[in-house]
C-alpha cells in the first residue's frame, strides 16, 4: 500500500506530510484532476447519507428505506444507477422524485425508487414473489429502519 501511495504522491495526486515516524497522505487540491476526483468520490461514497437527508421528510411514513443492487453489492461502476427500495404508507412516486431529481444531478446517477406499502411488501414476500425475494436476499445499505 505504501508503494501505491508513493506512486500517487510522485504523480502529484497526493500531498504527504510527516509527523514523527508517520506519513499522512491526502488528495492534492492543487492538482488539475482534483475536482474530478472529488466528483468521483461524491458519486461513489456517501450515497446513503445523501439519500437519508432527502428522505427525512418521509421518515415518519417509512418503515424501511434501503439501497439494493450493484451499489449495495459493491459492483457498481460510474454509470450504475441507484436502486432504492421504499416501504411505507402514503408516499407517492412523484413526491419522492421531487426530492431525488436534484440529488441525481449532484451524484450524476439515476435514482430508481421502488415503492411498496408494508402490506403489499408482506403479501409479496408471503406469495414468494421472485423480485421481492431476490431483493431480500441481496446485500443492502440501510437508510431508514432495519432489516
Chimera marker file (.cmm) of the C-alpha trace (Angstrom):
<marker_set name="trace">
<marker id="1" x="0.000" y="0.000" z="0.000" r="1" g="1" b="0" radius="0.5"/>
<marker id="2" x="2.836" y="2.392" z="0.856" r="1" g="1" b="0" radius="0.5"/>
<marker id="3" x="4.298" y="1.801" z="-2.592" r="1" g="1" b="0" radius="0.5"/>
<marker id="4" x="0.991" y="2.771" z="-4.255" r="1" g="1" b="0" radius="0.5"/>
<marker id="5" x="0.658" y="5.871" z="-2.072" r="1" g="1" b="0" radius="0.5"/>
<marker id="6" x="4.201" y="6.884" z="-3.020" r="1" g="1" b="0" radius="0.5"/>
<marker id="7" x="3.357" y="6.470" z="-6.726" r="1" g="1" b="0" radius="0.5"/>
<marker id="8" x="0.299" y="8.714" z="-6.305" r="1" g="1" b="0" radius="0.5"/>
<marker id="9" x="2.423" y="11.215" z="-4.363" r="1" g="1" b="0" radius="0.5"/>
<marker id="10" x="5.104" y="11.189" z="-7.066" r="1" g="1" b="0" radius="0.5"/>
<marker id="11" x="2.416" y="11.780" z="-9.697" r="1" g="1" b="0" radius="0.5"/>
<marker id="12" x="1.217" y="14.820" z="-7.749" r="1" g="1" b="0" radius="0.5"/>
<marker id="13" x="-2.201" y="13.388" z="-6.919" r="1" g="1" b="0" radius="0.5"/>
<marker id="14" x="-1.438" y="13.272" z="-3.184" r="1" g="1" b="0" radius="0.5"/>
<marker id="15" x="0.389" y="15.506" z="-0.757" r="1" g="1" b="0" radius="0.5"/>
<marker id="16" x="2.381" y="13.976" z="2.079" r="1" g="1" b="0" radius="0.5"/>
<marker id="17" x="3.236" y="15.363" z="5.496" r="1" g="1" b="0" radius="0.5"/>
<marker id="18" x="5.477" y="13.676" z="8.011" r="1" g="1" b="0" radius="0.5"/>
<marker id="19" x="4.561" y="13.573" z="11.696" r="1" g="1" b="0" radius="0.5"/>
<marker id="20" x="7.165" y="11.731" z="13.676" r="1" g="1" b="0" radius="0.5"/>
<marker id="21" x="7.586" y="8.336" z="12.049" r="1" g="1" b="0" radius="0.5"/>
<marker id="22" x="4.227" y="8.548" z="10.241" r="1" g="1" b="0" radius="0.5"/>
<marker id="23" x="3.434" y="9.917" z="6.804" r="1" g="1" b="0" radius="0.5"/>
<marker id="24" x="-0.044" y="11.360" z="6.259" r="1" g="1" b="0" radius="0.5"/>
<marker id="25" x="-1.364" y="11.496" z="2.692" r="1" g="1" b="0" radius="0.5"/>
<marker id="26" x="-4.268" y="13.483" z="1.313" r="1" g="1" b="0" radius="0.5"/>
<marker id="27" x="-5.604" y="14.446" z="-2.094" r="1" g="1" b="0" radius="0.5"/>
<marker id="28" x="-3.722" y="17.363" z="-3.598" r="1" g="1" b="0" radius="0.5"/>
<marker id="29" x="-6.194" y="20.242" z="-4.150" r="1" g="1" b="0" radius="0.5"/>
<marker id="30" x="-3.697" y="21.955" z="-6.488" r="1" g="1" b="0" radius="0.5"/>
<marker id="31" x="-3.683" y="19.012" z="-8.900" r="1" g="1" b="0" radius="0.5"/>
<marker id="32" x="-5.658" y="19.690" z="-12.114" r="1" g="1" b="0" radius="0.5"/>
<marker id="33" x="-7.719" y="16.498" z="-11.659" r="1" g="1" b="0" radius="0.5"/>
<marker id="34" x="-8.640" y="17.224" z="-8.023" r="1" g="1" b="0" radius="0.5"/>
<marker id="35" x="-12.199" y="18.343" z="-8.840" r="1" g="1" b="0" radius="0.5"/>
<marker id="36" x="-12.718" y="15.228" z="-10.973" r="1" g="1" b="0" radius="0.5"/>
<marker id="37" x="-11.551" y="13.060" z="-8.066" r="1" g="1" b="0" radius="0.5"/>
<marker id="38" x="-13.954" y="14.874" z="-5.737" r="1" g="1" b="0" radius="0.5"/>
<marker id="39" x="-16.782" y="14.222" z="-8.214" r="1" g="1" b="0" radius="0.5"/>
<marker id="40" x="-15.890" y="10.516" z="-8.403" r="1" g="1" b="0" radius="0.5"/>
<marker id="41" x="-15.817" y="10.226" z="-4.605" r="1" g="1" b="0" radius="0.5"/>
<marker id="42" x="-19.125" y="12.085" z="-4.318" r="1" g="1" b="0" radius="0.5"/>
<marker id="43" x="-20.695" y="9.700" z="-6.857" r="1" g="1" b="0" radius="0.5"/>
<marker id="44" x="-19.278" y="6.602" z="-5.199" r="1" g="1" b="0" radius="0.5"/>
<marker id="45" x="-19.213" y="7.209" z="-1.442" r="1" g="1" b="0" radius="0.5"/>
<marker id="46" x="-21.715" y="8.839" z="0.830" r="1" g="1" b="0" radius="0.5"/>
<marker id="47" x="-24.701" y="7.983" z="-1.341" r="1" g="1" b="0" radius="0.5"/>
<marker id="48" x="-26.636" y="6.643" z="1.649" r="1" g="1" b="0" radius="0.5"/>
<marker id="49" x="-26.019" y="9.841" z="3.616" r="1" g="1" b="0" radius="0.5"/>
<marker id="50" x="-27.335" y="11.994" z="0.761" r="1" g="1" b="0" radius="0.5"/>
<marker id="51" x="-30.405" y="9.774" z="0.409" r="1" g="1" b="0" radius="0.5"/>
<marker id="52" x="-31.031" y="9.817" z="4.168" r="1" g="1" b="0" radius="0.5"/>
<marker id="53" x="-31.131" y="13.623" z="4.145" r="1" g="1" b="0" radius="0.5"/>
<marker id="54" x="-33.531" y="13.732" z="1.187" r="1" g="1" b="0" radius="0.5"/>
<marker id="55" x="-35.805" y="11.050" z="2.668" r="1" g="1" b="0" radius="0.5"/>
<marker id="56" x="-36.087" y="12.697" z="6.104" r="1" g="1" b="0" radius="0.5"/>
<marker id="57" x="-39.395" y="14.429" z="5.230" r="1" g="1" b="0" radius="0.5"/>
<marker id="58" x="-40.866" y="10.923" z="4.728" r="1" g="1" b="0" radius="0.5"/>
<marker id="59" x="-39.202" y="9.278" z="7.746" r="1" g="1" b="0" radius="0.5"/>
<marker id="60" x="-42.414" y="9.124" z="9.779" r="1" g="1" b="0" radius="0.5"/>
<marker id="61" x="-44.147" y="7.325" z="6.898" r="1" g="1" b="0" radius="0.5"/>
<marker id="62" x="-41.311" y="4.931" z="6.037" r="1" g="1" b="0" radius="0.5"/>
<marker id="63" x="-40.841" y="1.567" z="7.703" r="1" g="1" b="0" radius="0.5"/>
<marker id="64" x="-37.759" y="0.830" z="5.629" r="1" g="1" b="0" radius="0.5"/>
<marker id="65" x="-35.612" y="2.527" z="3.036" r="1" g="1" b="0" radius="0.5"/>
<marker id="66" x="-32.568" y="0.797" z="1.609" r="1" g="1" b="0" radius="0.5"/>
<marker id="67" x="-30.268" y="0.680" z="-1.387" r="1" g="1" b="0" radius="0.5"/>
<marker id="68" x="-30.018" y="-2.645" z="-3.180" r="1" g="1" b="0" radius="0.5"/>
<marker id="69" x="-28.460" y="-3.785" z="-6.445" r="1" g="1" b="0" radius="0.5"/>
<marker id="70" x="-24.957" y="-3.072" z="-7.713" r="1" g="1" b="0" radius="0.5"/>
<marker id="71" x="-24.258" y="-0.163" z="-5.338" r="1" g="1" b="0" radius="0.5"/>
<marker id="72" x="-25.065" y="-2.323" z="-2.294" r="1" g="1" b="0" radius="0.5"/>
<marker id="73" x="-23.140" y="-5.283" z="-3.703" r="1" g="1" b="0" radius="0.5"/>
<marker id="74" x="-20.091" y="-3.128" z="-4.356" r="1" g="1" b="0" radius="0.5"/>
<marker id="75" x="-20.086" y="-3.973" z="-8.062" r="1" g="1" b="0" radius="0.5"/>
<marker id="76" x="-21.255" y="-0.585" z="-9.344" r="1" g="1" b="0" radius="0.5"/>
<marker id="77" x="-19.407" y="1.356" z="-11.980" r="1" g="1" b="0" radius="0.5"/>
<marker id="78" x="-19.589" y="5.081" z="-12.713" r="1" g="1" b="0" radius="0.5"/>
<marker id="79" x="-22.725" y="4.687" z="-14.848" r="1" g="1" b="0" radius="0.5"/>
<marker id="80" x="-24.630" y="2.419" z="-12.435" r="1" g="1" b="0" radius="0.5"/>
<marker id="81" x="-27.992" y="3.640" z="-11.218" r="1" g="1" b="0" radius="0.5"/>
<marker id="82" x="-29.098" y="3.694" z="-7.589" r="1" g="1" b="0" radius="0.5"/>
<marker id="83" x="-31.784" y="1.118" z="-6.781" r="1" g="1" b="0" radius="0.5"/>
<marker id="84" x="-33.783" y="2.443" z="-3.842" r="1" g="1" b="0" radius="0.5"/>
<marker id="85" x="-36.464" y="0.429" z="-2.019" r="1" g="1" b="0" radius="0.5"/>
<marker id="86" x="-39.038" y="2.368" z="-0.015" r="1" g="1" b="0" radius="0.5"/>
<marker id="87" x="-41.547" y="0.524" z="2.176" r="1" g="1" b="0" radius="0.5"/>
<marker id="88" x="-44.084" y="2.836" z="3.747" r="1" g="1" b="0" radius="0.5"/>
<marker id="89" x="-47.552" y="4.349" z="3.756" r="1" g="1" b="0" radius="0.5"/>
<marker id="90" x="-48.878" y="7.414" z="1.985" r="1" g="1" b="0" radius="0.5"/>
<marker id="91" x="-45.825" y="8.199" z="-0.118" r="1" g="1" b="0" radius="0.5"/>
<marker id="92" x="-46.236" y="8.948" z="-3.812" r="1" g="1" b="0" radius="0.5"/>
<marker id="93" x="-43.689" y="8.357" z="-6.544" r="1" g="1" b="0" radius="0.5"/>
<marker id="94" x="-43.954" y="11.996" z="-7.628" r="1" g="1" b="0" radius="0.5"/>
<marker id="95" x="-43.137" y="13.390" z="-4.170" r="1" g="1" b="0" radius="0.5"/>
<marker id="96" x="-40.166" y="11.024" z="-3.879" r="1" g="1" b="0" radius="0.5"/>
<marker id="97" x="-38.861" y="12.018" z="-7.318" r="1" g="1" b="0" radius="0.5"/>
<marker id="98" x="-39.261" y="15.688" z="-6.460" r="1" g="1" b="0" radius="0.5"/>
<marker id="99" x="-36.646" y="15.105" z="-3.743" r="1" g="1" b="0" radius="0.5"/>
<marker id="100" x="-34.495" y="12.739" z="-5.837" r="1" g="1" b="0" radius="0.5"/>
<marker id="101" x="-34.069" y="14.782" z="-9.039" r="1" g="1" b="0" radius="0.5"/>
<marker id="102" x="-31.694" y="17.373" z="-7.513" r="1" g="1" b="0" radius="0.5"/>
<marker id="103" x="-29.776" y="14.507" z="-5.917" r="1" g="1" b="0" radius="0.5"/>
<marker id="104" x="-29.467" y="12.772" z="-9.302" r="1" g="1" b="0" radius="0.5"/>
<marker id="105" x="-27.831" y="15.966" z="-10.578" r="1" g="1" b="0" radius="0.5"/>
<marker id="106" x="-25.441" y="16.128" z="-7.639" r="1" g="1" b="0" radius="0.5"/>
<marker id="107" x="-24.445" y="12.449" z="-7.777" r="1" g="1" b="0" radius="0.5"/>
<marker id="108" x="-24.514" y="12.102" z="-11.550" r="1" g="1" b="0" radius="0.5"/>
<marker id="109" x="-26.541" y="8.906" z="-11.213" r="1" g="1" b="0" radius="0.5"/>
<marker id="110" x="-30.132" y="7.936" z="-11.934" r="1" g="1" b="0" radius="0.5"/>
<marker id="111" x="-32.121" y="7.030" z="-8.817" r="1" g="1" b="0" radius="0.5"/>
<marker id="112" x="-34.732" y="4.297" z="-9.321" r="1" g="1" b="0" radius="0.5"/>
<marker id="113" x="-37.094" y="4.200" z="-6.357" r="1" g="1" b="0" radius="0.5"/>
<marker id="114" x="-39.446" y="1.249" z="-5.918" r="1" g="1" b="0" radius="0.5"/>
<marker id="115" x="-42.335" y="1.869" z="-3.518" r="1" g="1" b="0" radius="0.5"/>
<marker id="116" x="-44.371" y="-0.695" z="-1.576" r="1" g="1" b="0" radius="0.5"/>
<marker id="117" x="-46.824" y="-0.345" z="1.255" r="1" g="1" b="0" radius="0.5"/>
<marker id="118" x="-45.935" y="-2.579" z="4.217" r="1" g="1" b="0" radius="0.5"/>
<marker id="119" x="-48.997" y="-4.742" z="3.446" r="1" g="1" b="0" radius="0.5"/>
<marker id="120" x="-48.001" y="-5.158" z="-0.228" r="1" g="1" b="0" radius="0.5"/>
<marker id="121" x="-44.412" y="-5.992" z="0.737" r="1" g="1" b="0" radius="0.5"/>
<marker id="122" x="-45.552" y="-8.615" z="3.270" r="1" g="1" b="0" radius="0.5"/>
<marker id="123" x="-48.043" y="-10.125" z="0.797" r="1" g="1" b="0" radius="0.5"/>
<marker id="124" x="-45.405" y="-10.378" z="-1.941" r="1" g="1" b="0" radius="0.5"/>
<marker id="125" x="-42.956" y="-11.966" z="0.500" r="1" g="1" b="0" radius="0.5"/>
<marker id="126" x="-45.564" y="-14.484" z="1.611" r="1" g="1" b="0" radius="0.5"/>
<marker id="127" x="-46.522" y="-15.257" z="-2.001" r="1" g="1" b="0" radius="0.5"/>
<marker id="128" x="-42.878" y="-15.857" z="-2.913" r="1" g="1" b="0" radius="0.5"/>
<marker id="129" x="-42.649" y="-13.002" z="-5.431" r="1" g="1" b="0" radius="0.5"/>
<marker id="130" x="-39.316" y="-13.577" z="-7.183" r="1" g="1" b="0" radius="0.5"/>
<marker id="131" x="-38.313" y="-9.900" z="-7.299" r="1" g="1" b="0" radius="0.5"/>
<marker id="132" x="-39.082" y="-9.268" z="-3.620" r="1" g="1" b="0" radius="0.5"/>
<marker id="133" x="-37.345" y="-12.494" z="-2.556" r="1" g="1" b="0" radius="0.5"/>
<marker id="134" x="-34.279" y="-11.647" z="-4.653" r="1" g="1" b="0" radius="0.5"/>
<marker id="135" x="-34.105" y="-8.154" z="-3.126" r="1" g="1" b="0" radius="0.5"/>
<marker id="136" x="-34.410" y="-9.514" z="0.436" r="1" g="1" b="0" radius="0.5"/>
<marker id="137" x="-31.571" y="-11.980" z="-0.189" r="1" g="1" b="0" radius="0.5"/>
<marker id="138" x="-29.209" y="-9.384" z="-1.686" r="1" g="1" b="0" radius="0.5"/>
<marker id="139" x="-26.806" y="-7.084" z="0.098" r="1" g="1" b="0" radius="0.5"/>
<marker id="140" x="-28.444" y="-3.865" z="1.245" r="1" g="1" b="0" radius="0.5"/>
<marker id="141" x="-27.417" y="-0.486" z="2.573" r="1" g="1" b="0" radius="0.5"/>
<marker id="142" x="-29.981" y="0.543" z="5.169" r="1" g="1" b="0" radius="0.5"/>
<marker id="143" x="-31.021" y="4.181" z="5.102" r="1" g="1" b="0" radius="0.5"/>
<marker id="144" x="-34.101" y="4.170" z="7.355" r="1" g="1" b="0" radius="0.5"/>
<marker id="145" x="-35.387" y="1.351" z="9.571" r="1" g="1" b="0" radius="0.5"/>
<marker id="146" x="-33.778" y="-2.035" z="9.994" r="1" g="1" b="0" radius="0.5"/>
<marker id="147" x="-33.756" y="-5.304" z="8.086" r="1" g="1" b="0" radius="0.5"/>
<link id1="1" id2="2" r="1" g="1" b="0" radius="0.2"/>
<link id1="2" id2="3" r="1" g="1" b="0" radius="0.2"/>
<link id1="3" id2="4" r="1" g="1" b="0" radius="0.2"/>
<link id1="4" id2="5" r="1" g="1" b="0" radius="0.2"/>
<link id1="5" id2="6" r="1" g="1" b="0" radius="0.2"/>
<link id1="6" id2="7" r="1" g="1" b="0" radius="0.2"/>
<link id1="7" id2="8" r="1" g="1" b="0" radius="0.2"/>
<link id1="8" id2="9" r="1" g="1" b="0" radius="0.2"/>
<link id1="9" id2="10" r="1" g="1" b="0" radius="0.2"/>
<link id1="10" id2="11" r="1" g="1" b="0" radius="0.2"/>
<link id1="11" id2="12" r="1" g="1" b="0" radius="0.2"/>
<link id1="12" id2="13" r="1" g="1" b="0" radius="0.2"/>
<link id1="13" id2="14" r="1" g="1" b="0" radius="0.2"/>
<link id1="14" id2="15" r="1" g="1" b="0" radius="0.2"/>
<link id1="15" id2="16" r="1" g="1" b="0" radius="0.2"/>
<link id1="16" id2="17" r="1" g="1" b="0" radius="0.2"/>
<link id1="17" id2="18" r="1" g="1" b="0" radius="0.2"/>
<link id1="18" id2="19" r="1" g="1" b="0" radius="0.2"/>
<link id1="19" id2="20" r="1" g="1" b="0" radius="0.2"/>
<link id1="20" id2="21" r="1" g="1" b="0" radius="0.2"/>
<link id1="21" id2="22" r="1" g="1" b="0" radius="0.2"/>
<link id1="22" id2="23" r="1" g="1" b="0" radius="0.2"/>
<link id1="23" id2="24" r="1" g="1" b="0" radius="0.2"/>
<link id1="24" id2="25" r="1" g="1" b="0" radius="0.2"/>
<link id1="25" id2="26" r="1" g="1" b="0" radius="0.2"/>
<link id1="26" id2="27" r="1" g="1" b="0" radius="0.2"/>
<link id1="27" id2="28" r="1" g="1" b="0" radius="0.2"/>
<link id1="28" id2="29" r="1" g="1" b="0" radius="0.2"/>
<link id1="29" id2="30" r="1" g="1" b="0" radius="0.2"/>
<link id1="30" id2="31" r="1" g="1" b="0" radius="0.2"/>
<link id1="31" id2="32" r="1" g="1" b="0" radius="0.2"/>
<link id1="32" id2="33" r="1" g="1" b="0" radius="0.2"/>
<link id1="33" id2="34" r="1" g="1" b="0" radius="0.2"/>
<link id1="34" id2="35" r="1" g="1" b="0" radius="0.2"/>
<link id1="35" id2="36" r="1" g="1" b="0" radius="0.2"/>
<link id1="36" id2="37" r="1" g="1" b="0" radius="0.2"/>
<link id1="37" id2="38" r="1" g="1" b="0" radius="0.2"/>
<link id1="38" id2="39" r="1" g="1" b="0" radius="0.2"/>
<link id1="39" id2="40" r="1" g="1" b="0" radius="0.2"/>
<link id1="40" id2="41" r="1" g="1" b="0" radius="0.2"/>
<link id1="41" id2="42" r="1" g="1" b="0" radius="0.2"/>
<link id1="42" id2="43" r="1" g="1" b="0" radius="0.2"/>
<link id1="43" id2="44" r="1" g="1" b="0" radius="0.2"/>
<link id1="44" id2="45" r="1" g="1" b="0" radius="0.2"/>
<link id1="45" id2="46" r="1" g="1" b="0" radius="0.2"/>
<link id1="46" id2="47" r="1" g="1" b="0" radius="0.2"/>
<link id1="47" id2="48" r="1" g="1" b="0" radius="0.2"/>
<link id1="48" id2="49" r="1" g="1" b="0" radius="0.2"/>
<link id1="49" id2="50" r="1" g="1" b="0" radius="0.2"/>
<link id1="50" id2="51" r="1" g="1" b="0" radius="0.2"/>
<link id1="51" id2="52" r="1" g="1" b="0" radius="0.2"/>
<link id1="52" id2="53" r="1" g="1" b="0" radius="0.2"/>
<link id1="53" id2="54" r="1" g="1" b="0" radius="0.2"/>
<link id1="54" id2="55" r="1" g="1" b="0" radius="0.2"/>
<link id1="55" id2="56" r="1" g="1" b="0" radius="0.2"/>
<link id1="56" id2="57" r="1" g="1" b="0" radius="0.2"/>
<link id1="57" id2="58" r="1" g="1" b="0" radius="0.2"/>
<link id1="58" id2="59" r="1" g="1" b="0" radius="0.2"/>
<link id1="59" id2="60" r="1" g="1" b="0" radius="0.2"/>
<link id1="60" id2="61" r="1" g="1" b="0" radius="0.2"/>
<link id1="61" id2="62" r="1" g="1" b="0" radius="0.2"/>
<link id1="62" id2="63" r="1" g="1" b="0" radius="0.2"/>
<link id1="63" id2="64" r="1" g="1" b="0" radius="0.2"/>
<link id1="64" id2="65" r="1" g="1" b="0" radius="0.2"/>
<link id1="65" id2="66" r="1" g="1" b="0" radius="0.2"/>
<link id1="66" id2="67" r="1" g="1" b="0" radius="0.2"/>
<link id1="67" id2="68" r="1" g="1" b="0" radius="0.2"/>
<link id1="68" id2="69" r="1" g="1" b="0" radius="0.2"/>
<link id1="69" id2="70" r="1" g="1" b="0" radius="0.2"/>
<link id1="70" id2="71" r="1" g="1" b="0" radius="0.2"/>
<link id1="71" id2="72" r="1" g="1" b="0" radius="0.2"/>
<link id1="72" id2="73" r="1" g="1" b="0" radius="0.2"/>
<link id1="73" id2="74" r="1" g="1" b="0" radius="0.2"/>
<link id1="74" id2="75" r="1" g="1" b="0" radius="0.2"/>
<link id1="75" id2="76" r="1" g="1" b="0" radius="0.2"/>
<link id1="76" id2="77" r="1" g="1" b="0" radius="0.2"/>
<link id1="77" id2="78" r="1" g="1" b="0" radius="0.2"/>
<link id1="78" id2="79" r="1" g="1" b="0" radius="0.2"/>
<link id1="79" id2="80" r="1" g="1" b="0" radius="0.2"/>
<link id1="80" id2="81" r="1" g="1" b="0" radius="0.2"/>
<link id1="81" id2="82" r="1" g="1" b="0" radius="0.2"/>
<link id1="82" id2="83" r="1" g="1" b="0" radius="0.2"/>
<link id1="83" id2="84" r="1" g="1" b="0" radius="0.2"/>
<link id1="84" id2="85" r="1" g="1" b="0" radius="0.2"/>
<link id1="85" id2="86" r="1" g="1" b="0" radius="0.2"/>
<link id1="86" id2="87" r="1" g="1" b="0" radius="0.2"/>
<link id1="87" id2="88" r="1" g="1" b="0" radius="0.2"/>
<link id1="88" id2="89" r="1" g="1" b="0" radius="0.2"/>
<link id1="89" id2="90" r="1" g="1" b="0" radius="0.2"/>
<link id1="90" id2="91" r="1" g="1" b="0" radius="0.2"/>
<link id1="91" id2="92" r="1" g="1" b="0" radius="0.2"/>
<link id1="92" id2="93" r="1" g="1" b="0" radius="0.2"/>
<link id1="93" id2="94" r="1" g="1" b="0" radius="0.2"/>
<link id1="94" id2="95" r="1" g="1" b="0" radius="0.2"/>
<link id1="95" id2="96" r="1" g="1" b="0" radius="0.2"/>
<link id1="96" id2="97" r="1" g="1" b="0" radius="0.2"/>
<link id1="97" id2="98" r="1" g="1" b="0" radius="0.2"/>
<link id1="98" id2="99" r="1" g="1" b="0" radius="0.2"/>
<link id1="99" id2="100" r="1" g="1" b="0" radius="0.2"/>
<link id1="100" id2="101" r="1" g="1" b="0" radius="0.2"/>
<link id1="101" id2="102" r="1" g="1" b="0" radius="0.2"/>
<link id1="102" id2="103" r="1" g="1" b="0" radius="0.2"/>
<link id1="103" id2="104" r="1" g="1" b="0" radius="0.2"/>
<link id1="104" id2="105" r="1" g="1" b="0" radius="0.2"/>
<link id1="105" id2="106" r="1" g="1" b="0" radius="0.2"/>
<link id1="106" id2="107" r="1" g="1" b="0" radius="0.2"/>
<link id1="107" id2="108" r="1" g="1" b="0" radius="0.2"/>
<link id1="108" id2="109" r="1" g="1" b="0" radius="0.2"/>
<link id1="109" id2="110" r="1" g="1" b="0" radius="0.2"/>
<link id1="110" id2="111" r="1" g="1" b="0" radius="0.2"/>
<link id1="111" id2="112" r="1" g="1" b="0" radius="0.2"/>
<link id1="112" id2="113" r="1" g="1" b="0" radius="0.2"/>
<link id1="113" id2="114" r="1" g="1" b="0" radius="0.2"/>
<link id1="114" id2="115" r="1" g="1" b="0" radius="0.2"/>
<link id1="115" id2="116" r="1" g="1" b="0" radius="0.2"/>
<link id1="116" id2="117" r="1" g="1" b="0" radius="0.2"/>
<link id1="117" id2="118" r="1" g="1" b="0" radius="0.2"/>
<link id1="118" id2="119" r="1" g="1" b="0" radius="0.2"/>
<link id1="119" id2="120" r="1" g="1" b="0" radius="0.2"/>
<link id1="120" id2="121" r="1" g="1" b="0" radius="0.2"/>
<link id1="121" id2="122" r="1" g="1" b="0" radius="0.2"/>
<link id1="122" id2="123" r="1" g="1" b="0" radius="0.2"/>
<link id1="123" id2="124" r="1" g="1" b="0" radius="0.2"/>
<link id1="124" id2="125" r="1" g="1" b="0" radius="0.2"/>
<link id1="125" id2="126" r="1" g="1" b="0" radius="0.2"/>
<link id1="126" id2="127" r="1" g="1" b="0" radius="0.2"/>
<link id1="127" id2="128" r="1" g="1" b="0" radius="0.2"/>
<link id1="128" id2="129" r="1" g="1" b="0" radius="0.2"/>
<link id1="129" id2="130" r="1" g="1" b="0" radius="0.2"/>
<link id1="130" id2="131" r="1" g="1" b="0" radius="0.2"/>
<link id1="131" id2="132" r="1" g="1" b="0" radius="0.2"/>
<link id1="132" id2="133" r="1" g="1" b="0" radius="0.2"/>
<link id1="133" id2="134" r="1" g="1" b="0" radius="0.2"/>
<link id1="134" id2="135" r="1" g="1" b="0" radius="0.2"/>
<link id1="135" id2="136" r="1" g="1" b="0" radius="0.2"/>
<link id1="136" id2="137" r="1" g="1" b="0" radius="0.2"/>
<link id1="137" id2="138" r="1" g="1" b="0" radius="0.2"/>
<link id1="138" id2="139" r="1" g="1" b="0" radius="0.2"/>
<link id1="139" id2="140" r="1" g="1" b="0" radius="0.2"/>
<link id1="140" id2="141" r="1" g="1" b="0" radius="0.2"/>
<link id1="141" id2="142" r="1" g="1" b="0" radius="0.2"/>
<link id1="142" id2="143" r="1" g="1" b="0" radius="0.2"/>
<link id1="143" id2="144" r="1" g="1" b="0" radius="0.2"/>
<link id1="144" id2="145" r="1" g="1" b="0" radius="0.2"/>
<link id1="145" id2="146" r="1" g="1" b="0" radius="0.2"/>
<link id1="146" id2="147" r="1" g="1" b="0" radius="0.2"/>
</marker_set>
